[in-house]
Amino acid sequence: MYAINHLDVPPLRSAGGTVRLPGSKSISNRVLLLAALSIGHTDIADLLDSDDTRVMLAALAQLGCRIEPQPDGALRVHGLGGALPVKQAQLFLGNAGTAMRPLTAALALLASEHGGAFELSGIARMHERPIGDLVDALRQLGCPVDCLGQEGYPPLRLGNGTPQALTLDQPIRVRGDVSSQFLTALLLALPLVARPNVVIEVVGELISRPYIEITLNLLERFGVTVRRDGWQRFTIPAGSRYTSPGRIPVEGDASSASYFIALGALATPTPGTDGITIEGVGLSSIQGDIRFVEAARQMGAVVSGEANRLHIRRGAWPLKAIDLDCNHIPDAAMTLAVMALYADGTTTLRNIASWRVKETDRIAAIATECRKLGATVEEGADFIRVTPPTEWRAASIHTYDDHRIAMCFSLAAFNPAGLPVRIEDPKCVAKTFPDYFETLFEVCATPAQAIPVICIDGPTASGKGTLASEVAQRLGYHLLDSGALYRATALAAQDAGIDLDDEPALAQLAAQLPLAFRDHKVFLGGRDITDPLRLESTGGMASRVSQHLAVRTALNALQLGFRRLPGLVADGRDMGTVIFPDAPLKVYLTASAEQRAQRRHKQLISKGIAANIDSLLADLKMRDHRDSSRAHAPLKPAEDALLLDNSELGIEQSVQQVLNWWQGKTVFSEP
């Protein structure tokens, strides 16, 4: 996950490959609650690991539910059987509507039955999301429910510590035109108290019906069959009780599939591929958002599939503009708004009033961000109309702490103008798809010259490695420590018993070097060699290895392969002069030999390694001379490099200087 302030997505040109989806959020949190309310234990396979499921798991644990990871990756939930071992708790539910609404209903009923008292709260945005219709329905039943802030909104107090008699002999009325989660919450909770038949009547048109179908399907899996009279009346049979199905898998998230269905529809296939294959969800999905496939086909996508797999490739181009009632795909329909940017006319999405009360006001958010890209947008209470840009503009997309805004607008990077797209606060995708951007980059391609590279060159011990690592982390870019390549080659040669003057053998070894950089560590064939790399003796061997032309040639291709989406920070000698001469930003980092010797001495002493500063200084001067006078690619700044003398600068000052230079190179720089 990119836990950074913003992520710049380079212009993308093609896509192809296979995507494995995370589990459905809607199914995951429903199954967690049902398993907790059931008799027996339930093993849940392929559960989504995200912010929303984590807050649900934390809440269930607070309520006394025992949860155990299993060796096969499943999560075992020991059901409470409708009991209430913990009768008082304060639960924080973040911005997870799929946790807040069902837990509100279940705990209100259990608190009334057993004499409990619970407080439920979330982040500021959750306290702006209406819940009054559910509160009204629970009060009809006789449940004590207090809104602790604004009436009709969280935070809530459920129960007053004293058992309450419930009124179950009259139909419970709940509005269906604001959010289907209110009806889902009642359907999940009322089997706990269904001694007589319990009837729910929906007032007004029920929106987001597919989510109710998911709820009814899962209720049946846990032993409760609800009778439905159209979409207006639901009857929970007397004597209903939840029983564990034993083991239950969670489908891949159909809403998340929409981004990759759209990707296959708008991107030309990468050579050697035939579009995008999605695994984990298919045409037999119980999730209503699978009907996004129908909308994508209307816009021109070629989609085929089976029970648990979909395949998508580009068909009509440009995409076809559509006019669609989106009540059946409320979340996935957001993706259509971004697909509309690539259509042959104006696309209208109707019956989307529920967007207004989601993680943000999604109609307003989609309209605002599409306009930034150059689109013409008309919005109403329950519709949005998008006309594609006549001239695309570079845009920094504000994501409103809304995962779907971030994921939708990443697709704008396929714009025909070849402009990058900045996604602000990309970590918001953690709500449902923490690895979304990594997954996107794995199946997307673009010419190498479109992938940005920042080169940081300089002499030994100038701090290149630390600076490059920090800059890469702040930007979400890959890291190439070329010095580590030579040092790793030297270590690998030492392990293999190869003489450091045996140029052919060293070159053959270097060409197949299994090196990886992860979490500020360096791995050689899976072995952590971070500490051995930093030894002075290793540095000396690396300097000898780097003098061999055949070794340098062998490592060039390996270094070029690190230029991957979304970008690269390349640290080391010759990065800007030899390996990436087209890099848009080249920094030559330097400091006096005396300052570098002092830093290296301090670093070694802090690690408990004996060091003599005079010896270090002499060694650095000798290396500087050797590196600058070698026959092949002598160390020198690139002609267009920016000089950064960090003799008097701390690491944070150096990092900020490089980031400022980089911002000035992007299309997002201030005019």
C-alpha positions in Angstrom: 0.0 0.0 0.0 1.2 3.5 -0.9 1.1 5.3 2.5 2.3 8.6 1.1 0.8 12.1 0.6 0.3 11.6 -3.1 1.0 9.1 -5.9 1.8 10.3 -9.4 0.6 7.7 -11.9 2.5 8.1 -15.2 0.7 8.1 -18.5 -0.3 4.5 -19.2 -0.5 2.9 -22.6 -1.6 -0.7 -22.5 -2.7 -3.5 -20.1 -2.8 -7.2 -19.9 -2.5 -10.1 -17.5 -4.3 -11.6 -14.6 -5.7 -9.9 -11.5 -6.7 -11.8 -8.3 -9.2 -9.7 -6.4 -9.4 -9.3 -2.6 -12.5 -10.5 -0.9 -15.8 -8.6 -1.1 -16.2 -6.0 1.7 -19.9 -6.4 1.7 -19.7 -10.1 2.1 -16.8 -10.1 4.5 -18.4 -7.9 7.1 -21.8 -9.6 6.8 -20.2 -13.0 7.2 -18.1 -11.8 10.2 -21.2 -10.6 12.0 -23.3 -13.7 11.2 -20.4 -16.0 12.3 -20.2 -14.0 15.6 -24.0 -14.3 16.2 -24.2 -18.0 15.3 -24.1 -21.3 17.3 -20.7 -23.0 16.6 -17.6 -21.8 15.0 -17.2 -20.7 11.4 -14.0 -20.8 9.3 -14.0 -17.9 6.9 -11.8 -18.3 3.8 -10.5 -15.5 1.6 -11.7 -12.8 4.0 -10.9 -9.2 2.9 -8.1 -7.7 4.9 -8.9 -4.0 4.9 -9.7 -1.1 7.2 -13.4 -1.9 7.3 -12.9 -5.6 8.2 -10.3 -4.7 10.8 -12.7 -2.4 12.7 -15.4 -5.1 12.5 -13.0 -7.7 13.9 -11.8 -5.4 16.6 -15.4 -4.6 17.6 -16.3 -8.3 17.8 -13.2 -9.1 19.9 -14.3 -6.3 22.3 -17.7 -7.9 22.5 -16.1 -11.2 23.7 -16.0 -13.1 20.4 -13.0 -15.4 20.1 -11.2 -15.2 16.7 -8.4 -17.5 15.7 -6.3 -17.6 12.4 -6.0 -21.1 11.0 -3.0 -22.7 9.4 -4.7 -22.7 6.0 -5.2 -19.0 6.1 -8.9 -19.1 7.1 -10.1 -17.1 10.1 -12.1 -19.1 12.7 -14.8 -17.1 14.5 -16.3 -18.7 17.6 -20.0 -17.8 17.6 -21.7 -16.3 20.6 -25.0 -18.0 19.8 -26.9 -14.8 20.5 -25.5 -14.4 24.0 -23.9 -11.2 25.2 -20.8 -12.0 27.3 -19.7 -8.3 27.4 -22.5 -5.9 28.3 -20.8 -2.6 28.1 -18.3 -1.3 25.5 -17.3 1.7 23.5 -16.7 0.7 19.9 -14.8 2.8 17.3 -15.9 1.9 13.7 -13.9 4.3 11.6 -15.8 5.1 8.4 -17.1 1.6 7.9 -20.8 1.8 7.1 -20.9 -2.0 6.7 -19.9 -2.3 10.4 -21.7 0.7 11.9 -25.2 0.0 10.6 -25.4 -3.8 11.3 -23.7 -3.5 14.7 -26.1 -0.7 15.6 -29.1 -3.0 15.0 -27.7 -6.1 16.5 -26.4 -4.4 19.7 -29.5 -2.4 20.2 -31.6 -5.6 20.2 -29.1 -7.6 22.3 -28.8 -4.7 24.8 -32.5 -4.6 25.2 -32.7 -8.4 25.7 -29.8 -8.7 28.1 -29.5 -5.3 29.7 -26.4 -3.9 27.9 -25.2 -0.5 27.1 -22.9 0.4 24.1 -21.5 3.5 22.5 -20.7 3.4 18.8 -18.6 6.1 17.1 -16.4 6.7 14.1 -14.4 9.3 12.3 -15.8 12.7 11.6 -17.2 11.7 8.2 -19.1 8.8 9.8 -20.8 11.3 12.1 -22.0 13.1 9.0 -23.6 9.9 7.4 -27.3 9.7 8.3 -28.6 6.7 10.3 -31.8 8.3 11.6 -34.1 5.9 9.6 -32.5 2.9 11.3 -32.6 4.6 14.7 -36.4 5.2 14.1 -37.0 1.6 13.2 -35.2 0.4 16.4 -37.1 2.8 18.6 -40.3 1.4 17.1 -39.2 -1.9 18.6 -38.7 -0.4 22.0 -34.9 -0.2 21.9 -33.3 2.7 23.8 -31.2 4.5 21.2 -29.7 7.9 21.8 -27.8 10.1 19.3 -25.0 11.6 21.3 -24.3 14.5 18.8 -26.8 15.5 16.1 -30.1 13.7 16.1 -30.2 11.1 13.3 -26.4 10.7 13.1 -23.7 8.8 15.0 -22.2 8.6 17.6 -24.9 6.5 19.3 -25.7 5.0 22.7 -27.5 1.7 22.5 -29.4 0.4 25.5 -29.4 1.8 29.1 -28.1 -1.2 31.0 -31.7 -2.5 31.8 -33.6 -5.2 29.9 -36.4 -3.8 27.8 -39.6 -5.4 26.5 -39.6 -5.4 22.7 -42.6 -4.7 20.5 -42.5 -7.4 17.8 -46.1 -8.0 16.9 -46.4 -5.0 14.5 -44.6 -4.6 11.2 -41.3 -2.6 11.5 -41.3 0.2 9.0 -38.0 1.4 7.5 -37.3 3.8 4.6 -35.6 2.1 1.7 -34.7 5.2 -0.4 -31.7 6.5 1.6 -29.5 3.4 2.1 -30.1 -0.4 1.7 -27.8 -0.8 4.7 -30.6 0.1 7.1 -32.7 -2.8 5.8 -29.7 -5.1 5.8 -29.0 -4.2 9.4 -32.5 -5.1 10.5 -32.5 -8.4 8.5 -29.2 -9.4 10.1 -30.3 -8.5 13.6 -34.0 -9.5 13.9 -33.5 -13.3 13.8 -31.9 -12.8 17.3 -35.3 -12.0 18.7 -37.8 -13.6 16.3 -39.9 -15.5 18.8 -43.0 -14.6 16.8 -42.8 -13.9 13.1 -41.2 -10.5 12.6 -42.2 -8.4 9.6 -40.3 -5.5 8.0 -42.1 -3.1 5.7 -40.1 -0.9 3.4 -41.4 2.6 3.0 -40.7 4.1 -0.5 -38.6 2.6 -3.3 -35.8 0.3 -2.1 -32.5 1.3 -3.6 -29.4 -0.9 -4.0 -31.5 -4.1 -4.1 -28.6 -6.3 -5.1 -27.1 -5.7 -1.6 -30.3 -7.0 0.0 -30.0 -10.1 -2.2 -26.5 -10.6 -0.8 -27.9 -10.3 2.7 -30.7 -12.8 2.1 -28.3 -15.2 0.4 -26.0 -15.2 3.4 -28.8 -15.4 5.9 -29.8 -18.6 4.3 -26.2 -19.9 4.5 -26.4 -19.4 8.2 -29.8 -21.2 8.6 -32.3 -18.3 8.4 -34.7 -18.2 5.4 -36.5 -14.9 5.0 -39.8 -14.7 3.1 -39.9 -11.8 0.7 -43.1 -10.2 -0.8 -41.6 -8.2 -3.7 -39.2 -5.6 -2.3 -41.6 -4.1 0.2 -42.2 -6.8 2.8 -39.9 -9.2 4.5 -40.9 -11.9 7.1 -38.4 -13.5 9.4 -39.9 -16.8 10.7 -40.6 -17.4 14.4 -37.9 -19.5 16.0 -35.1 -18.4 13.6 -31.6 -18.9 14.9 -28.2 -18.7 13.3 -26.2 -21.9 13.0 -22.7 -22.0 11.5 -22.2 -23.4 8.0 -18.9 -24.7 9.2 -16.8 -23.1 6.4 -17.6 -20.3 4.1 -15.5 -18.7 1.3 -15.7 -15.0 0.5 -16.1 -14.1 -3.1 -13.7 -11.6 -4.7 -15.1 -8.0 -4.6 -17.3 -7.3 -7.6 -17.1 -3.6 -7.0 -13.3 -3.8 -7.1 -13.6 -5.9 -10.3 -15.2 -2.8 -12.0 -11.9 -1.0 -12.2 -10.2 -3.9 -14.0 -13.2 -4.5 -16.3 -13.0 -0.8 -17.2 -9.2 -1.2 -17.6 -9.7 -4.0 -20.1 -12.3 -2.0 -21.9 -10.2 1.1 -22.4 -6.6 -0.1 -22.7 -5.1 -1.7 -25.7 -3.7 -5.1 -24.8 -0.1 -5.3 -23.9 1.8 -7.2 -26.6 1.7 -10.9 -25.7 -1.6 -10.6 -23.9 -5.2 -10.7 -24.8 -6.6 -8.2 -22.3 -7.4 -8.6 -18.6 -8.4 -11.7 -16.7 -10.0 -11.4 -13.3 -10.0 -14.3 -10.8 -12.0 -14.6 -7.7 -15.4 -13.4 -9.0 -17.4 -14.4 -12.1 -20.7 -14.4 -13.8 -22.4 -16.5 -11.1 -21.5 -14.0 -8.3 -24.1 -13.3 -5.6 -23.0 -9.6 -5.7 -25.2 -7.2 -7.6 -22.2 -5.2 -8.8 -21.4 -8.1 -11.2 -24.0 -6.5 -13.4 -21.4 -3.9 -14.1 -20.4 -6.3 -16.8 -23.7 -5.5 -18.6 -22.9 -1.7 -18.5 -19.3 -2.3 -19.7 -20.6 -4.3 -22.6 -23.0 -1.5 -23.5 -20.1 0.8 -23.7 -18.2 -1.5 -26.0 -16.2 -3.9 -23.8 -15.8 -7.5 -24.9 -16.5 -9.6 -21.7 -16.6 -13.3 -21.3 -16.6 -15.4 -18.1 -17.4 -18.4 -16.1 -18.4 -19.0 -12.4 -15.3 -17.5 -10.8 -13.4 -15.8 -13.7 -13.9 -12.9 -16.1 -12.0 -12.0 -19.2 -12.1 -8.5 -20.7 -10.6 -6.9 -23.8 -11.2 -3.7 -25.7 -14.0 -3.7 -28.3 -15.5 -0.6 -29.5 -13.3 2.5 -29.5 -13.9 5.1 -28.5 -16.3 3.7 -25.9 -20.0 4.2 -26.5 -21.9 6.9 -24.5 -24.8 5.4 -22.5 -27.8 6.5 -20.5 -28.3 4.1 -17.6 -30.4 3.7 -14.5 -27.7 2.6 -12.0 -29.8 1.6 -9.0 -28.7 -2.0 -9.5 -24.9 -1.2 -9.3 -24.6 1.8 -6.9 -20.9 1.5 -6.1 -19.6 0.1 -9.4 -21.5 2.8 -11.3 -18.8 5.3 -10.2 -16.4 3.6 -12.6 -18.7 4.3 -15.5 -18.3 8.0 -14.8 -14.6 7.7 -15.5 -15.1 5.4 -18.5 -17.4 8.1 -19.8 -14.3 10.3 -20.2 -13.3 8.0 -23.1 -16.8 7.8 -24.7 -18.0 9.1 -28.1 -20.6 11.4 -26.5 -22.4 12.4 -23.3 -23.0 9.6 -20.7 -25.9 10.0 -18.2 -26.0 7.9 -15.0 -29.3 8.0 -13.2 -30.9 6.9 -9.9 -27.7 7.4 -7.9 -29.0 9.5 -5.0 -27.3 7.1 -2.6 -24.0 8.4 -3.8 -24.7 11.5 -1.7 -24.5 9.7 1.6 -21.6 7.4 1.0 -18.0 7.9 2.3 -18.3 11.4 0.7 -20.9 13.1 -1.5 -19.8 11.1 -4.5 -21.9 12.9 -7.1 -20.2 16.2 -6.2 -16.8 14.6 -5.9 -17.0 12.8 -9.3 -18.3 16.0 -10.9 -15.5 18.1 -9.4 -12.7 15.8 -10.3 -13.9 15.1 -13.9 -14.0 18.8 -14.5 -10.4 19.1 -13.4 -9.5 16.7 -16.3 -11.4 18.9 -18.8 -14.8 17.1 -18.9 -18.1 19.0 -19.0 -20.3 17.7 -16.1 -23.9 18.3 -15.1 -25.1 17.0 -11.8 -28.4 16.7 -10.1 -29.9 15.3 -6.9 -29.8 11.7 -8.3 -27.9 11.9 -11.6 -24.7 12.9 -13.3 -24.0 13.7 -16.9 -20.4 13.5 -18.3 -19.2 14.8 -21.6 -15.6 13.9 -22.4 -12.8 16.5 -22.5 -12.1 18.2 -25.8 -8.7 18.9 -24.4 -7.3 16.8 -21.5 -5.7 18.6 -18.6 -3.2 17.3 -16.0 -5.1 17.0 -12.6 -4.3 16.4 -9.0 -7.3 14.3 -7.9 -8.6 15.0 -4.4 -9.9 11.7 -3.0 -12.0 12.8 -0.1 -10.8 9.9 2.0 -12.9 7.8 -0.4 -11.3 4.6 -1.7 -13.5 4.5 -4.8 -12.6 8.0 -5.9 -8.9 7.0 -5.8 -9.4 3.8 -7.7 -11.7 5.2 -10.4 -9.5 8.2 -11.3 -6.3 6.1 -11.6 -7.8 5.1 -15.0 -7.6 8.7 -16.2 -3.8 7.9 -16.7 -4.8 6.3 -20.0 -5.7 9.8 -21.4 -4.8 10.3 -25.0 -2.8 13.5 -24.2 -0.2 11.3 -22.4 -0.5 13.2 -19.1 0.2 11.8 -15.7 -2.5 11.8 -13.0 -1.8 12.7 -9.3 -3.8 10.7 -6.7 -3.9 12.5 -3.4 -3.9 10.3 -0.2 -3.6 7.0 -2.1 -3.7 5.0 1.1 -7.4 5.6 1.3 -7.8 2.4 -0.8 -7.0 0.5 2.3 -10.7 0.5 3.1 -11.3 -2.3 0.5 -8.3 -2.9 -1.7 -5.0 -2.1 0.1 -2.8 -3.3 -2.8 -4.9 -1.7 -5.6 -2.2 0.4 -7.1 0.4 -2.4 -6.9 -2.0 -4.6 -8.7 -2.8 -2.0 -11.3 0.9 -1.4 -12.1 1.5 -5.2 -12.4 -0.9 -5.4 -15.4 -0.2 -2.0 -17.0 2.6 -1.0 -19.3 4.0 2.2 -20.8 7.1 3.0 -22.7 10.2 3.2 -20.5 10.7 6.9 -21.3 7.3 7.6 -19.7 8.4 6.2 -16.4 10.1 8.9 -14.3 13.6 8.4 -12.9 15.4 10.5 -10.3 19.2 9.8 -10.3 21.3 10.5 -7.3 25.0 10.2 -8.0 28.0 11.2 -6.0 31.2 10.0 -4.4 31.6 7.3 -1.7 30.0 8.1 1.7 28.2 11.2 0.5 24.9 9.8 1.8 23.4 8.8 -1.6 21.9 5.6 -0.2 20.1 7.3 2.7 18.8 10.2 0.5 17.7 7.9 -2.3 15.9 5.6 0.0 14.0 8.4 1.7 13.0 10.1 -1.6 11.8 6.8 -3.0 9.7 6.1 0.0 8.1 9.6 -0.1 7.2 9.2 -3.7 6.2 5.6 -3.7 8.9 4.8 -6.3 11.1 1.8 -6.7 14.7 2.0 -5.4 17.9 1.0 -7.2 21.0 1.1 -5.2 23.7 0.5 -7.8 26.4 0.5 -5.2 24.6 -2.5 -3.7 24.8 -4.2 -7.1 28.5 -4.1 -7.1 28.8 -4.9 -3.4 26.4 -7.8 -3.8 28.4 -9.0 -6.8 31.5 -8.9 -4.6 29.8 -10.8 -1.8 28.4 -13.4 -4.2 31.9 -13.8 -5.7 33.4 -14.3 -2.3 30.7 -16.9 -1.5 31.4 -18.7 -4.8 35.2 -18.5 -4.4 35.6 -16.3 -7.5 38.7 -14.2 -7.7 38.0 -10.4 -7.9 40.3 -10.2 -10.9 38.5 -12.9 -12.8 36.6 -10.6 -15.1 34.7 -13.3 -17.2 33.5 -15.2 -14.2 32.5 -12.1 -12.3 30.5 -10.9 -15.4 28.7 -14.2 -15.7 27.8 -14.0 -12.0 26.7 -10.4 -12.2 24.3 -11.1 -15.1 22.3 -13.5 -13.0 22.4 -11.6 -9.7 19.1 -12.3 -7.8 18.9 -9.0 -6.0 15.8 -7.3 -4.4 15.3 -4.1 -2.4 12.4 -4.3 0.2 11.6 -2.3 3.3 15.0 -0.5 3.4 16.8 -3.9 3.2 18.7 -5.7 0.4 18.2 -9.3 -0.3 20.5 -11.6 -2.4 18.7 -14.8 -3.3 16.3 -14.2 -0.5 19.1 -13.7 2.1 19.2 -10.4 3.9 22.7 -8.9 3.1 21.9 -5.4 4.3 24.5 -5.3 7.1 27.4 -7.2 5.2 26.9 -4.7 2.4 27.8 -1.8 4.6 31.2 -3.2 5.8 34.2 -1.3 4.7 35.8 -4.5 3.4 32.8 -5.0 1.1 33.1 -1.5 -0.2 36.7 -2.1 -1.0 35.9 -5.3 -2.9 33.0 -3.5 -4.8 35.3 -0.8 -5.9 37.6 -3.4 -7.5 34.7 -5.3 -9.1 33.3 -2.1 -10.6 36.5 -1.5 -12.6 35.8 -4.5 -14.9 34.0 -3.4 -18.1 32.4 -6.8 -18.6 30.9 -6.6 -15.1 29.6 -3.1 -15.7 28.1 -4.3 -19.0 26.5 -7.3 -17.4 24.9 -5.2 -14.7 23.5 -2.5 -17.0 20.6 -4.6 -18.2 19.8 -5.5 -14.7 19.8 -1.9 -13.7 17.6 -0.8 -16.6 15.1 -3.5 -15.5 14.4 -1.5 -12.3 12.7 1.2 -14.3 9.2 0.1 -13.4 5.9 1.8 -12.7 5.2 4.2 -11.0 8.9 5.4 -11.0 12.4 4.9 -9.9 15.0 6.5 -7.7 18.4 5.3 -8.9 21.3 5.8 -6.4 24.9 5.4 -7.3 27.7 6.4 -9.5 27.0 6.7 -13.3 23.2 6.6 -12.9 22.7 9.9 -14.6 25.6 9.7 -17.0 25.5 6.1 -18.2 22.4 4.1 -17.1 19.6 6.7 -17.3 20.9 9.6 -19.3 17.3 10.6 -20.1 16.3 11.0 -16.4 14.4 14.2 -15.9 16.1 14.9 -12.6 19.8 14.2 -11.8 21.3 15.1 -8.5 25.0 15.1 -7.8 25.3 14.8 -4.0 28.6 15.7 -2.5 30.4 16.7 0.7 34.0 17.3 1.7 36.1 14.1 2.2 36.6 15.2 5.8 32.8 15.5 6.4 32.2 12.1 4.7 34.9 10.4 6.8 33.4 11.8 10.0 29.9 10.5 9.0 31.2 7.1 8.1 33.1 6.9 11.4 30.1 7.9 13.4 28.0 5.3 11.6 30.4 2.5 12.2 31.0 3.3 15.8 27.2 3.4 16.4 27.1 -0.2 15.1 29.9 -1.3 17.4 32.4 -1.6 14.6 35.9 -0.4 15.4 37.0 2.4 13.0 39.9 4.9 12.7 38.9 8.3 11.2 42.4 8.9 9.7 42.2 5.5 7.9 38.7 6.2 6.7 39.7 9.6 5.3 42.7 8.1 3.5 40.6 5.3 2.1 37.9 7.8 0.9 40.4 10.0 -0.9 42.0 6.9 -2.5 38.5 5.8 -3.7 37.7 9.2 -5.0 40.8 9.3 -7.0 40.3 5.8 -8.4 36.7 6.4 -9.2 37.3 9.7 -11.0 40.3 8.4 -13.0 39.1 5.0 -14.1 39.2 4.3 -17.8 35.5 3.3 -18.1 32.8 5.7 -17.0 34.8 7.8 -14.5 32.8 9.3 -11.7 31.6 12.8 -12.6 28.4 14.8 -12.5 26.1 14.6 -15.4 26.1 17.9 -17.4 22.5 18.6 -16.4 22.9 17.4 -12.8 21.9 19.7 -9.9 24.7 20.0 -7.3 23.6 19.3 -3.7 26.4 19.9 -1.2 25.1 18.4 2.0 28.2 19.1 4.1 26.1 21.4 6.4 22.6 19.8 5.8 20.7 17.1 7.7 19.0 14.3 5.9 15.5 15.9 6.1 16.8 19.1 4.5 18.4 17.2 1.7 15.3 15.1 1.1 13.1 18.3 0.9 15.5 19.9 -1.5 15.3 16.9 -3.9 11.5 16.7 -3.5 11.2 20.4 -4.3 13.4 20.1 -7.4 11.2 17.1 -8.5 7.9 18.9 -7.9 9.3 21.7 -10.2 9.9 19.1 -12.9 6.3 17.8 -12.9 3.2 19.1 -14.6 1.7 19.6 -11.1 4.2 22.3 -10.2 2.8 25.7 -9.2 2.7 28.1 -12.1 
